[in-house]
Amino acid sequence: MDPVANPYAPGAGRTPAALVGRDRQREAWRVGLDRVERGRTAQPVVLYGLRGVGKTVLLSSFRSAAAARGWVVAQVEAGRGSSGGGASGAGSRASLRGAIGEALHAPLVDLARPSAGRRLLAALRTALSFKASYDTAGTWNFGVDLGDAKGGGADTGVLEADLAKLVRDVSAGAAEEGVGLALLVDEAQDATADELAALCAVAHAAGQQDWPVLVALAGLPSLPRVLAEAKSYAERLFVYERIEQLPPDAAVQALVAPAVAEGVHWTDGAVELVVAATGGYPYFLQQFGQECWNEAEGGTIAHADARVGAARGRAALDDGFFRSRWDRATSAEQAYLRAMAADGDAGSPSGEVAARLGRKVASLGPARASLIAKGLVYAPEHGVVAFTVPGMADFIGRQPAG
C-alpha cells in the first residue's frame, strides 16, 4: 500500500497514531493539572521502564496536555556534564541546569509584556539570574523593564538552591496568569547525584509550600533506586508508574486503529501474529506495523502480509535498534553481554556472569560500569544486571561468535 499514507511511526519518542494503553497515567496527569489550577498540589510522577515501552511518548503527552492549557512547560533530557559533579552543583551547569534554563526561555518570552504583574516580572528577573549561572557570556532580553522588579538570586552556583528559586518564582508568575509550571525530565537516570537531589528537593518544596508546579521524571527501571540514593525521602515523594509492554487488547488497538482511520483492515490472524511477535512492546508494534502496511495490497493486511512484515520488522530492529547498541560495546563488553544473554531478559547475577566467563567479579567491574554508562545494561538491584531493551538477549543469540 501507499507508504506515504502509512500511519505507523517507529522511532525514538515519536507519537503513534493511536496512543493506547496509557489512559490511567494520562488521566492522573489531567487530574493533577486540575488540582493545581484550583490551588491544590499534586504529587510528582516517575515513569520508569525499559527502552521502547513509550515513556518518552507518555511524557510528551503530559507536556502537550499542560501546554494546551497555556501552562509554562519545560521538557528536557538529562545527561551528565563533562566537568563532573561537585557538592555545589557547578559541574552540572552544562547539563540539567542549562537545559532547564533554555527550555523555559521561549514560554517566558511568550508571557513577557510591559503590563505583566509583579510576580511575572520577578520570575523574568529570576530567569535572567539563572541564565547567568550557567552562561556568563549569554544574555536574554524579554523586552520589558525589569529595573524595579524583585526576583533574581538564582545564580549562587548551588544547583539545589538556584533551581528552587527559579521554580518558585516562575510558578508564582505562571499562577498570576492563571496557570502553572510543568517540569518534565526524560532520561532522568542519567542525571548526576546533585541534579537528582535538586529535582527531589524542588518537588518536595513544591508540595510543602503549595507551589503551582507539576513534576514528572522518566527513565530506566533503575530510576527509583537512584532517586532514593539521592534523597532518602524520594520513595515517599513520587508516584511511581512502571511502564511496560501493552496488554493484548491495547496492542491490537495500536495496530488496528491507525489502519481503520486510513480505510484499511487487518485480518484477525494477521493481528494475532504481529502482537505475538512483538510481545506488545510499543516500539516493536510500530516497526512491524509499518512493514506489514508496506507489504500489503488492496486495503487488507492479511496473514501472509503479516508473516513477511514481521520478518522485515525483525530485520529492521536487528539492523538498527539492536545493532546500534551491540556495536557500541567493545569485544570484552560483548563477551559480558553474551554471558548475560544466557538468562534472557530477566537479569543476571554478576557472580553468574563472572563464572561463565571464568573471571572474578571484581575483574569485570570496569566492563560492567562501561556498559551501564553506555546505557546498554542497568542494575535493577545490587549484584544484578539486566538489558535496557527487551529482546536484546535473543538478538545476541542470533549473532555469530566473534
KEKE-3310 file (N, C-alpha, C; in steps of 0.2 Angstrom, whole numbers, plus 5000, padded with zeros to 4 digits):
npx = (5004:5001:5015:5016:5005:5006:5002:5010:5023:5038:5052:5062:5054:5043:5027:5014:5000:4989:4988:4988:4983:4988:4979:4976:4987:4988:4976:4977:4987:4980:4971:4980:4984:4971:4970:4981:4977:4966:4971:4977:4989:4999:5005:5022:5027:5035:5040:5045:5054:5059:5068:5059:5046:5038:5039:5045:5036:5024:5028:5029:5016:5011:5017:5011:4997:4998:5003:4993:4984:4990:5000:5016:5029:5043:5052:5065:5080:5090:5107:5124:5136:5151:5161:5161:5153:5150:5148:5143:5136:5141:5147:5137:5132:5132:5123:5109:5105:5108:5099:5086:5085:5086:5075:5065:5065:5058:5044:5043:5046:5035:5026:5030:5027:5024:5014:5014:5011:5017:5023:5026:5035:5045:5048:5054:5065:5072:5074:5083:5094:5096:5100:5112:5120:5124:5129:5139:5142:5131:5115:5099:5084:5069:5062:5055:5055:5065:5070:5065:5060:5057:5064:5077:5093:5095:5108:5118:5127:5125:5116:5104:5098:5097:5089:5077:5074:5071:5061:5051:5049:5045:5034:5026:5024:5018:5006:5000:4996:4986:4989:5000:5017:5025:5037:5047:5057:5067:5075:5080:5088:5101:5105:5116:5121:5119:5110:5099:5096:5093:5082:5073:5072:5066:5054:5049:5049:5039:5027:5026:5025:5015:5017:5012:5015:5019:5028:5037:5046:5056:5063:5075:5072:5080:5079:5070:5078:5090:5085:5081:5093:5098:5090:5083:5070:5064:5057:5044:5040:5037:5024:5025:5026:5027:5031:5026:5026:5012:4996:4987:4974:4976:4987:4982:4973:4983:4988:4977:4968:4975:4975:4962:4958:4963:4956:4959:4960:4964:4966:4961:4970:4982:4984:4985:4997:5007:5005:5009:5022:5029:5028:5020:5027:5028:5037:5041:5029:5025:5036:5034:5021:5023:5030:5022:5011:5017:5020:5007:4993:4979:4970:4969:4977:4983:4986:4997:5004:5007:5016:5027:5029:5032:5045:5052:5051:5058:5071:5074:5074:5085:5095:5095:5089:5094:5107:5114:5116:5124:5135:5141:5148:5163:5174:5177:5166:5156:5158:5154:5140:5136:5137:5128:5116:5112:5103:5092:5080:5078:5087:5104:5114:5128:5139:5136:5138:5151:5156:5153:5162:5173:5180:5184:5172:5176:5186:5178:5172:5175:5171:5157:5153:5156:5147:5135:5136:5136:5122:5118:5115:5108:5107:5096:5095:5106:5120:5115:5113:5104:5097:5094:5085:5071:5071:5085:5093:5089:5093:5107:5109:5107:5119:5134:5147:5162)
npy = (4994:5012:5020:5033:5036:5028:5024:5021:5024:5021:5024:5034:5041:5046:5051:5039:5035:5030:5032:5021:5011:5019:5026:5028:5034:5046:5051:5053:5063:5073:5076:5080:5093:5099:5100:5108:5120:5124:5128:5118:5105:5093:5076:5073:5064:5048:5040:5024:5011:4999:5003:5008:5006:5017:5028:5041:5045:5046:5055:5066:5067:5072:5084:5090:5091:5100:5111:5114:5120:5132:5132:5136:5127:5116:5104:5093:5083:5073:5073:5068:5081:5087:5091:5085:5082:5091:5095:5108:5108:5114:5107:5103:5112:5113:5104:5098:5110:5120:5115:5116:5130:5135:5129:5135:5148:5151:5150:5159:5171:5172:5176:5188:5205:5223:5226:5216:5207:5209:5197:5190:5198:5197:5184:5184:5191:5183:5172:5177:5178:5165:5161:5167:5160:5149:5153:5164:5173:5174:5182:5187:5195:5201:5211:5220:5231:5228:5234:5238:5227:5213:5198:5187:5181:5168:5162:5157:5147:5135:5121:5116:5126:5136:5131:5129:5142:5147:5139:5141:5155:5156:5148:5155:5167:5161:5157:5169:5172:5163:5150:5136:5129:5116:5104:5093:5079:5069:5053:5053:5045:5047:5059:5068:5064:5076:5083:5075:5075:5089:5090:5082:5089:5101:5096:5092:5103:5110:5103:5105:5119:5123:5127:5131:5119:5105:5090:5078:5064:5053:5037:5024:5007:5008:5020:5023:5018:5025:5038:5036:5035:5047:5056:5052:5052:5051:5039:5041:5052:5053:5047:5032:5025:5010:5007:4997:4983:4983:4977:4963:4967:4981:4981:4976:4987:4997:4993:4991:5002:5014:5009:5008:5021:5025:5018:5004:4987:4975:4957:4945:4935:4940:4951:4944:4937:4947:4954:4944:4942:4954:4955:4964:4976:4994:5001:4990:4986:4997:4997:4984:4986:4996:4989:4978:4985:4991:4980:4975:4974:4982:4986:4977:4970:4955:4938:4932:4944:4949:4939:4941:4955:4954:4947:4956:4967:4962:4961:4974:4979:4972:4977:4990:4996:4986:4983:4995:4996:4985:4987:4997:4992:4986:4972:4965:4969:4964:4951:4950:4954:4943:4933:4937:4935:4922:4921:4927:4940:4943:4947:4946:4938:4946:4938:4925:4929:4932:4919:4911:4917:4913:4922:4933:4942:4955:4959:4961:4972:4985:4983:4981:4993:5002:4997:5000:5014:5017:5014:5002:4991:4990:4991:4983:4979:4977:4969:4963:4963:4969:4969:4985:4985:4977:4960:4960:4949:4939:4944:4944:4931:4928:4932:4929:4920:4929)
npz = (5000:4999:5004:5009:5015:5026:5043:5054:5065:5069:5079:5090:5103:5095:5092:5092:5080:5087:5103:5115:5129:5140:5147:5160:5167:5159:5163:5177:5176:5170:5181:5190:5184:5185:5199:5203:5196:5203:5215:5223:5227:5218:5217:5212:5198:5193:5179:5174:5165:5153:5138:5123:5127:5128:5136:5134:5124:5132:5142:5134:5130:5142:5142:5131:5136:5146:5140:5131:5139:5142:5151:5158:5152:5153:5145:5146:5143:5153:5156:5159:5164:5157:5165:5177:5194:5208:5226:5225:5214:5203:5193:5185:5177:5163:5159:5166:5172:5163:5152:5158:5160:5147:5141:5147:5142:5130:5133:5143:5136:5128:5138:5143:5144:5145:5153:5162:5178:5195:5200:5189:5183:5192:5191:5178:5180:5189:5181:5172:5181:5183:5171:5170:5178:5172:5160:5157:5147:5139:5135:5139:5133:5137:5133:5142:5155:5169:5179:5192:5196:5208:5213:5205:5210:5208:5205:5213:5211:5218:5214:5219:5227:5218:5208:5215:5218:5205:5201:5210:5209:5195:5194:5202:5195:5184:5190:5192:5180:5179:5177:5178:5182:5173:5174:5166:5165:5155:5153:5166:5174:5170:5175:5186:5203:5211:5203:5203:5217:5218:5210:5217:5229:5225:5220:5232:5240:5233:5235:5249:5251:5243:5229:5213:5204:5193:5192:5182:5180:5169:5165:5165:5172:5184:5189:5201:5211:5210:5213:5226:5232:5230:5238:5253:5256:5244:5240:5246:5240:5227:5214:5208:5192:5184:5167:5155:5143:5131:5136:5128:5122:5121:5113:5101:5097:5095:5083:5075:5075:5069:5056:5052:5052:5040:5032:5030:5033:5045:5046:5058:5060:5055:5064:5076:5074:5073:5086:5094:5090:5093:5106:5112:5114:5112:5103:5095:5089:5081:5072:5066:5062:5052:5042:5039:5033:5022:5015:5011:5000:4992:5002:5013:5027:5027:5034:5027:5023:5035:5040:5031:5034:5048:5048:5041:5049:5061:5055:5053:5066:5070:5062:5066:5079:5088:5083:5084:5097:5101:5093:5099:5110:5116:5112:5123:5131:5124:5126:5139:5138:5130:5140:5149:5141:5142:5152:5147:5146:5159:5169:5176:5189:5195:5199:5192:5179:5179:5183:5171:5162:5167:5176:5190:5200:5203:5194:5182:5184:5178:5165:5167:5172:5162:5152:5158:5159:5145:5143:5140:5149:5165:5183:5191:5204:5219:5214:5202:5185:5170:5154:5145:5135:5128:5122:5118:5122:5114:5102:5103:5104:5091:5085:5077:5085:5090)
capx = (5000:5005:5020:5015:4999:5007:5001:5014:5029:5043:5057:5063:5049:5038:5020:5010:4994:4985:4992:4983:4985:4991:4974:4976:4993:4986:4970:4980:4991:4975:4968:4985:4983:4965:4971:4985:4973:4961:4975:4979:4995:4998:5011:5026:5027:5040:5038:5051:5053:5064:5068:5054:5039:5034:5040:5045:5029:5019:5030:5027:5008:5010:5019:5005:4991:4999:5004:4986:4980:4993:5005:5023:5031:5050:5053:5072:5083:5095:5114:5130:5140:5158:5166:5160:5149:5153:5143:5140:5132:5144:5149:5131:5129:5132:5118:5102:5104:5107:5094:5080:5085:5085:5068:5060:5066:5053:5037:5043:5046:5028:5022:5033:5024:5025:5008:5014:5011:5024:5026:5028:5041:5050:5050:5058:5072:5075:5076:5089:5100:5098:5104:5119:5123:5127:5131:5141:5143:5125:5110:5092:5081:5062:5058:5052:5060:5065:5074:5062:5057:5060:5067:5084:5096:5096:5115:5123:5131:5122:5110:5098:5096:5096:5083:5072:5072:5069:5054:5046:5047:5042:5027:5022:5022:5013:4999:4997:4992:4980:4991:5005:5023:5026:5044:5047:5064:5067:5082:5082:5093:5107:5107:5121:5118:5117:5105:5093:5095:5090:5075:5069:5071:5062:5047:5047:5047:5033:5022:5026:5024:5010:5019:5008:5020:5019:5035:5037:5053:5055:5069:5075:5070:5085:5077:5068:5083:5095:5082:5081:5100:5099:5086:5080:5063:5061:5052:5038:5039:5034:5020:5030:5022:5031:5028:5028:5023:5005:4992:4985:4969:4979:4992:4978:4971:4988:4989:4971:4965:4978:4974:4955:4957:4965:4951:4962:4958:4968:4963:4962:4976:4987:4985:4987:5004:5011:5005:5013:5029:5031:5027:5016:5031:5025:5041:5041:5022:5026:5040:5031:5015:5025:5032:5016:5007:5021:5019:5000:4990:4971:4966:4968:4983:4982:4991:5003:5007:5010:5022:5033:5031:5036:5052:5056:5052:5063:5077:5075:5076:5092:5100:5095:5088:5099:5114:5117:5119:5129:5141:5145:5151:5170:5174:5176:5160:5151:5158:5150:5133:5134:5136:5121:5111:5110:5097:5086:5079:5076:5093:5109:5118:5135:5143:5135:5141:5159:5158:5153:5167:5179:5183:5182:5168:5179:5189:5174:5169:5176:5166:5150:5152:5156:5140:5130:5137:5133:5115:5116:5113:5107:5107:5089:5096:5113:5123:5111:5112:5099:5097:5089:5080:5068:5073:5092:5096:5088:5097:5114:5109:5107:5125:5139:5153:5167)
capy = (5000:5018:5021:5040:5035:5023:5028:5018:5028:5019:5030:5036:5047:5048:5049:5035:5037:5028:5031:5017:5008:5023:5031:5029:5039:5052:5054:5055:5069:5078:5077:5085:5099:5102:5102:5114:5126:5125:5130:5112:5102:5086:5073:5072:5057:5045:5034:5020:5005:4998:5007:5005:5005:5023:5033:5047:5047:5047:5061:5071:5069:5076:5091:5093:5092:5106:5117:5116:5125:5138:5132:5136:5120:5114:5097:5092:5077:5074:5070:5070:5086:5084:5093:5081:5085:5093:5097:5114:5108:5118:5103:5101:5118:5112:5099:5100:5117:5124:5113:5119:5137:5136:5126:5140:5154:5153:5151:5166:5176:5172:5179:5194:5211:5228:5226:5210:5208:5210:5191:5188:5202:5194:5177:5185:5193:5176:5168:5180:5177:5158:5160:5169:5155:5143:5156:5171:5177:5175:5187:5187:5201:5199:5217:5223:5235:5224:5238:5239:5220:5209:5192:5186:5177:5161:5162:5156:5141:5129:5119:5114:5132:5140:5128:5130:5149:5148:5135:5145:5162:5155:5145:5161:5171:5157:5157:5176:5171:5158:5143:5133:5127:5109:5102:5086:5077:5062:5050:5055:5041:5049:5065:5067:5064:5083:5085:5071:5078:5095:5088:5079:5094:5106:5093:5091:5110:5112:5100:5108:5126:5124:5130:5128:5115:5098:5087:5072:5061:5047:5034:5016:5004:5009:5027:5023:5017:5031:5044:5035:5036:5054:5058:5046:5053:5050:5034:5043:5059:5052:5042:5028:5021:5006:5007:4990:4982:4984:4971:4961:4971:4988:4980:4975:4993:5000:4991:4991:5009:5018:5007:5009:5028:5025:5013:4998:4982:4969:4951:4943:4931:4945:4955:4939:4935:4953:4955:4939:4943:4960:4955:4970:4982:4999:5002:4985:4986:5002:4994:4979:4988:4999:4984:4975:4990:4992:4973:4973:4977:4981:4988:4972:4967:4948:4934:4932:4950:4949:4935:4945:4961:4953:4946:4963:4971:4959:4963:4981:4980:4969:4982:4997:4996:4981:4983:5001:4995:4980:4989:5002:4988:4983:4965:4962:4970:4960:4944:4951:4953:4936:4929:4939:4933:4915:4922:4930:4947:4943:4949:4941:4940:4947:4932:4920:4931:4931:4912:4909:4920:4911:4928:4935:4948:4962:4960:4963:4979:4991:4982:4982:5000:5005:4995:5004:5021:5017:5013:4995:4987:4993:4987:4983:4978:4976:4962:4960:4967:4967:4973:4990:4985:4970:4956:4960:4943:4935:4947:4942:4924:4927:4935:4924:4921:4933)
capz = (5000:4999:5010:5011:5020:5031:5049:5059:5066:5073:5081:5097:5106:5090:5095:5087:5078:5092:5109:5118:5135:5145:5149:5168:5168:5156:5167:5183:5175:5169:5187:5193:5181:5188:5206:5203:5194:5209:5221:5227:5225:5215:5218:5207:5195:5190:5174:5173:5162:5148:5132:5118:5130:5127:5142:5131:5121:5138:5145:5129:5131:5148:5140:5127:5140:5150:5135:5128:5144:5142:5156:5156:5151:5151:5145:5145:5144:5157:5153:5163:5161:5155:5170:5184:5198:5215:5231:5224:5208:5197:5187:5181:5174:5156:5158:5168:5174:5156:5149:5161:5159:5140:5139:5150:5139:5125:5136:5147:5131:5126:5143:5144:5141:5149:5158:5167:5185:5198:5201:5182:5182:5197:5188:5172:5183:5192:5175:5170:5185:5182:5164:5171:5182:5168:5153:5159:5141:5135:5138:5137:5133:5137:5130:5147:5160:5175:5184:5198:5198:5213:5210:5204:5215:5206:5202:5218:5210:5221:5210:5223:5229:5212:5204:5219:5217:5199:5200:5215:5206:5188:5195:5205:5189:5180:5193:5191:5173:5179:5175:5182:5179:5172:5173:5164:5164:5152:5154:5172:5177:5168:5179:5192:5210:5213:5199:5206:5223:5217:5207:5223:5234:5222:5220:5239:5242:5229:5239:5256:5251:5238:5223:5207:5200:5192:5190:5180:5178:5166:5165:5165:5179:5189:5191:5208:5216:5210:5216:5233:5234:5230:5243:5256:5256:5237:5239:5248:5237:5220:5212:5203:5187:5179:5160:5152:5136:5131:5136:5121:5119:5119:5107:5095:5095:5092:5076:5071:5075:5064:5049:5051:5051:5033:5027:5029:5038:5047:5047:5064:5060:5055:5071:5081:5073:5075:5093:5097:5088:5096:5114:5114:5115:5108:5098:5090:5086:5076:5067:5062:5058:5046:5037:5036:5029:5016:5011:5009:4994:4991:5008:5019:5029:5028:5037:5023:5023:5042:5040:5028:5038:5054:5046:5039:5055:5065:5052:5054:5073:5071:5059:5069:5086:5092:5081:5086:5104:5101:5090:5104:5115:5114:5112:5130:5134:5120:5129:5145:5136:5129:5146:5152:5137:5144:5157:5144:5148:5166:5173:5178:5195:5192:5200:5187:5173:5180:5182:5164:5159:5171:5179:5196:5199:5203:5187:5177:5186:5173:5159:5169:5173:5155:5149:5162:5156:5138:5143:5137:5154:5171:5189:5195:5212:5220:5212:5197:5179:5165:5147:5145:5129:5128:5116:5117:5123:5108:5097:5104:5102:5083:5082:5077:5090:5087)
cpx = (5004:5009:5019:5009:5000:5007:5006:5021:5034:5049:5057:5058:5044:5031:5016:5003:4988:4989:4987:4987:4988:4986:4974:4981:4991:4980:4973:4984:4985:4972:4973:4985:4977:4967:4975:4981:4968:4965:4977:4986:4994:5005:5015:5026:5033:5038:5045:5049:5059:5063:5063:5047:5035:5034:5040:5039:5024:5021:5028:5020:5007:5011:5013:4999:4992:5000:4997:4982:4984:4998:5012:5026:5039:5051:5061:5074:5089:5101:5119:5134:5147:5163:5165:5155:5152:5147:5139:5135:5135:5145:5143:5128:5129:5126:5111:5101:5103:5101:5087:5080:5083:5078:5063:5060:5060:5046:5037:5043:5039:5024:5024:5029:5025:5020:5008:5014:5017:5027:5029:5035:5047:5053:5055:5065:5075:5078:5082:5095:5101:5102:5111:5123:5126:5130:5133:5141:5136:5120:5104:5089:5073:5058:5054:5057:5059:5069:5071:5059:5060:5062:5074:5087:5097:5103:5120:5128:5129:5116:5104:5094:5093:5089:5077:5069:5069:5062:5049:5044:5043:5035:5023:5019:5017:5006:4996:4994:4987:4982:4997:5012:5023:5033:5044:5054:5064:5074:5085:5088:5100:5109:5112:5117:5115:5111:5098:5091:5091:5083:5070:5067:5066:5055:5045:5045:5040:5027:5021:5023:5019:5011:5015:5013:5018:5026:5034:5044:5051:5062:5069:5073:5074:5083:5075:5073:5088:5092:5082:5088:5102:5096:5082:5073:5059:5056:5045:5036:5035:5028:5024:5025:5027:5027:5031:5025:5015:5001:4989:4980:4971:4983:4988:4976:4977:4990:4983:4968:4968:4976:4966:4954:4959:4961:4954:4960:4963:4964:4965:4969:4982:4989:4988:4995:5008:5011:5010:5021:5033:5031:5023:5020:5029:5030:5041:5034:5022:5030:5037:5025:5017:5027:5026:5012:5011:5021:5012:4998:4982:4967:4965:4975:4981:4987:4998:5007:5011:5016:5028:5035:5034:5043:5056:5057:5057:5070:5079:5077:5083:5097:5100:5095:5093:5106:5117:5120:5124:5135:5145:5149:5158:5169:5174:5169:5155:5152:5154:5143:5131:5133:5130:5115:5108:5104:5091:5086:5078:5081:5097:5113:5125:5140:5142:5138:5149:5160:5158:5159:5174:5183:5181:5177:5171:5183:5185:5170:5170:5171:5159:5149:5152:5149:5135:5130:5135:5126:5113:5113:5111:5107:5100:5090:5104:5115:5120:5112:5107:5100:5092:5084:5077:5070:5081:5095:5095:5092:5104:5114:5109:5114:5130:5145:5159:5174)
cpy = (5006:5020:5028:5040:5031:5026:5026:5022:5026:5024:5032:5042:5049:5046:5045:5038:5036:5027:5028:5014:5012:5028:5032:5034:5045:5055:5057:5062:5075:5080:5082:5092:5103:5104:5108:5121:5128:5127:5124:5110:5095:5083:5072:5065:5054:5039:5030:5014:5004:5002:5004:5004:5011:5028:5040:5050:5049:5054:5067:5073:5073:5083:5094:5095:5099:5112:5119:5120:5131:5138:5134:5129:5120:5107:5096:5085:5077:5070:5072:5076:5083:5086:5090:5085:5086:5094:5103:5114:5111:5114:5101:5107:5117:5107:5101:5107:5121:5122:5116:5126:5138:5134:5131:5147:5156:5154:5157:5172:5177:5176:5186:5200:5216:5228:5220:5211:5207:5203:5188:5191:5199:5188:5178:5187:5187:5172:5170:5178:5169:5157:5162:5164:5149:5146:5163:5176:5178:5180:5186:5194:5200:5205:5221:5226:5231:5227:5238:5232:5217:5203:5192:5182:5170:5159:5161:5151:5135:5127:5119:5121:5136:5137:5129:5137:5150:5145:5139:5151:5161:5153:5151:5165:5168:5158:5164:5176:5166:5151:5141:5132:5119:5108:5095:5084:5070:5060:5052:5051:5043:5056:5063:5067:5071:5085:5081:5074:5085:5094:5086:5085:5099:5103:5093:5098:5112:5110:5103:5115:5128:5128:5127:5125:5108:5096:5080:5070:5055:5044:5027:5014:5005:5016:5027:5022:5023:5037:5043:5036:5043:5058:5053:5046:5052:5045:5036:5049:5058:5047:5038:5024:5017:5005:5001:4989:4982:4977:4969:4965:4978:4987:4980:4982:4997:4999:4992:4998:5014:5016:5008:5016:5029:5021:5007:4993:4976:4963:4949:4939:4935:4949:4950:4938:4941:4954:4950:4940:4949:4959:4961:4976:4988:5000:4997:4985:4991:5000:4989:4981:4992:4994:4980:4979:4990:4985:4972:4977:4977:4983:4983:4970:4960:4944:4933:4938:4951:4945:4938:4951:4960:4951:4952:4967:4969:4961:4970:4983:4978:4974:4988:4997:4992:4983:4989:5000:4990:4982:4994:4998:4986:4975:4962:4964:4966:4953:4944:4950:4946:4932:4931:4936:4926:4916:4925:4938:4948:4947:4944:4943:4941:4941:4926:4922:4930:4923:4909:4912:4917:4917:4929:4941:4954:4964:4962:4969:4984:4989:4983:4989:5004:5003:4999:5012:5022:5016:5006:4990:4992:4988:4988:4982:4977:4969:4959:4965:4964:4972:4979:4990:4978:4967:4956:4953:4938:4937:4944:4935:4923:4929:4929:4925:4924:4929)
cpz = (5000:5005:5013:5016:5026:5038:5055:5059:5071:5074:5088:5099:5101:5093:5090:5086:5083:5098:5114:5124:5140:5147:5156:5169:5165:5160:5173:5182:5174:5176:5191:5191:5184:5195:5206:5201:5199:5215:5225:5224:5222:5216:5212:5204:5192:5185:5173:5169:5156:5142:5127:5121:5130:5132:5139:5128:5127:5141:5140:5129:5137:5146:5136:5131:5143:5145:5132:5133:5145:5148:5153:5157:5149:5151:5142:5145:5148:5154:5157:5160:5161:5161:5177:5188:5205:5219:5229:5218:5202:5191:5183:5177:5166:5154:5160:5169:5167:5152:5151:5159:5151:5138:5142:5146:5134:5128:5140:5142:5129:5131:5144:5141:5147:5155:5163:5174:5188:5199:5194:5181:5186:5194:5182:5175:5186:5186:5172:5174:5184:5176:5166:5175:5178:5161:5155:5153:5137:5139:5135:5137:5132:5134:5135:5152:5167:5180:5191:5201:5204:5209:5209:5210:5214:5203:5208:5217:5213:5218:5214:5225:5223:5208:5208:5218:5210:5198:5205:5211:5199:5189:5198:5199:5185:5183:5193:5184:5173:5177:5180:5178:5178:5170:5172:5162:5161:5153:5161:5176:5175:5171:5184:5198:5212:5210:5202:5213:5223:5215:5213:5228:5231:5222:5228:5242:5239:5233:5246:5256:5246:5232:5217:5202:5199:5189:5188:5178:5174:5165:5165:5172:5185:5192:5199:5213:5216:5214:5224:5236:5234:5236:5247:5256:5249:5236:5241:5244:5231:5220:5207:5199:5183:5173:5157:5145:5137:5132:5129:5118:5117:5113:5100:5093:5092:5085:5072:5070:5070:5057:5047:5049:5043:5029:5026:5035:5039:5048:5054:5065:5059:5061:5076:5080:5075:5082:5096:5096:5091:5104:5116:5116:5110:5102:5092:5086:5080:5070:5063:5059:5052:5041:5034:5031:5022:5011:5008:5003:4995:4997:5014:5020:5031:5032:5034:5023:5030:5043:5037:5032:5044:5053:5044:5045:5060:5062:5053:5061:5073:5068:5062:5076:5090:5090:5083:5093:5104:5098:5094:5109:5112:5114:5119:5133:5130:5123:5136:5143:5134:5135:5149:5148:5138:5148:5153:5146:5155:5171:5175:5184:5192:5193:5195:5181:5174:5180:5175:5160:5162:5174:5186:5195:5199:5197:5182:5179:5181:5167:5161:5169:5166:5151:5152:5159:5149:5137:5140:5142:5160:5177:5192:5202:5212:5218:5206:5191:5174:5159:5148:5139:5129:5121:5114:5118:5117:5102:5097:5102:5095:5080:5082:5082:5086:5088)
residu = (MET:ASP:PRO:VAL:ALA:ASN:PRO:TYR:ALA:PRO:GLY:ALA:GLY:ARG:THR:PRO:ALA:ALA:LEU:VAL:GLY:ARG:ASP:ARG:GLN:ARG:GLU:ALA:TRP:ARG:VAL:GLY:LEU:ASP:ARG:VAL:GLU:ARG:GLY:ARG:THR:ALA:GLN:PRO:VAL:VAL:LEU:TYR:GLY:LEU:ARG:GLY:VAL:GLY:LYS:THR:VAL:LEU:LEU:SER:SER:PHE:ARG:SER:ALA:ALA:ALA:ALA:ARG:GLY:TRP:VAL:VAL:ALA:GLN:VAL:GLU:ALA:GLY:ARG:GLY:SER:SER:GLY:GLY:GLY:ALA:SER:GLY:ALA:GLY:SER:ARG:ALA:SER:LEU:ARG:GLY:ALA:ILE:GLY:GLU:ALA:LEU:HIS:ALA:PRO:LEU:VAL:ASP:LEU:ALA:ARG:PRO:SER:ALA:GLY:ARG:ARG:LEU:LEU:ALA:ALA:LEU:ARG:THR:ALA:LEU:SER:PHE:LYS:ALA:SER:TYR:ASP:THR:ALA:GLY:THR:TRP:ASN:PHE:GLY:VAL:ASP:LEU:GLY:ASP:ALA:LYS:GLY:GLY:GLY:ALA:ASP:THR:GLY:VAL:LEU:GLU:ALA:ASP:LEU:ALA:LYS:LEU:VAL:ARG:ASP:VAL:SER:ALA:GLY:ALA:ALA:GLU:GLU:GLY:VAL:GLY:LEU:ALA:LEU:LEU:VAL:ASP:GLU:ALA:GLN:ASP:ALA:THR:ALA:ASP:GLU:LEU:ALA:ALA:LEU:CYS:ALA:VAL:ALA:HIS:ALA:ALA:GLY:GLN:GLN:ASP:TRP:PRO:VAL:LEU:VAL:ALA:LEU:ALA:GLY:LEU:PRO:SER:LEU:PRO:ARG:VAL:LEU:ALA:GLU:ALA:LYS:SER:TYR:ALA:GLU:ARG:LEU:PHE:VAL:TYR:GLU:ARG:ILE:GLU:GLN:LEU:PRO:PRO:ASP:ALA:ALA:VAL:GLN:ALA:LEU:VAL:ALA:PRO:ALA:VAL:ALA:GLU:GLY:VAL:HIS:TRP:THR:ASP:GLY:ALA:VAL:GLU:LEU:VAL:VAL:ALA:ALA:THR:GLY:GLY:TYR:PRO:TYR:PHE:LEU:GLN:GLN:PHE:GLY:GLN:GLU:CYS:TRP:ASN:GLU:ALA:GLU:GLY:GLY:THR:ILE:ALA:HIS:ALA:ASP:ALA:ARG:VAL:GLY:ALA:ALA:ARG:GLY:ARG:ALA:ALA:LEU:ASP:ASP:GLY:PHE:PHE:ARG:SER:ARG:TRP:ASP:ARG:ALA:THR:SER:ALA:GLU:GLN:ALA:TYR:LEU:ARG:ALA:MET:ALA:ALA:ASP:GLY:ASP:ALA:GLY:SER:PRO:SER:GLY:GLU:VAL:ALA:ALA:ARG:LEU:GLY:ARG:LYS:VAL:ALA:SER:LEU:GLY:PRO:ALA:ARG:ALA:SER:LEU:ILE:ALA:LYS:GLY:LEU:VAL:TYR:ALA:PRO:GLU:HIS:GLY:VAL:VAL:ALA:PHE:THR:VAL:PRO:GLY:MET:ALA:ASP:PHE:ILE:GLY:ARG:GLN:PRO:ALA:GLY)
# end
